């Protein structure tokens, strides 16, 4: 039963990790608030590109928690479970991203280029997490390196934007996808 209204909860549909990413990517790249903006300059276009990469990197990192454990046990050598989870997750994500590009009549090779561009966000976030630091702050510094802010006020705007992107994607996953679906092995 639902806590809120006393009505029984509808059963969640089972989807694969691939479907999880396909839905997430489509919603992120077409319906995210920053996708409604139009670039007004080359600088702004660079920032919009970084927002896409950042958002996709956050989606990929959140998705790691949903990689089926049976798959990891079957493929991982003892002690390498985390690396296997990350590799499997990234491979499934790339397949879903390629599907998105093909569906939009774009060259699927661009998906690999996007994933390559996302790597610094992923690496910086993981490294910060291992060091007990904020992964979001590490991602902020990656954005700042790629599209340097034009002053302290803009740096602060970047910091707020990174947090908003994370909140948006967390909501997309938690309140959107995982409310309706369960990721099955």
ABEGO torsion letter per residue (X at the ends): XBAAAGBBBBBBBBBBAAAAAAAAAAAAAAABAAAABBBABAAAAAAAAAAAAAAAAAAAAAAAAABBAAAAAAABBBGAAAAAAAAAAAAAAAAAAAAAAAAAGBBAAAAAAAAAAAAAAAAAAAAAAAAGBBAAAAAAAAAAAABBBBEAAAAAAAAAAAAAAAAAAAAAAAABAAAABBBBX
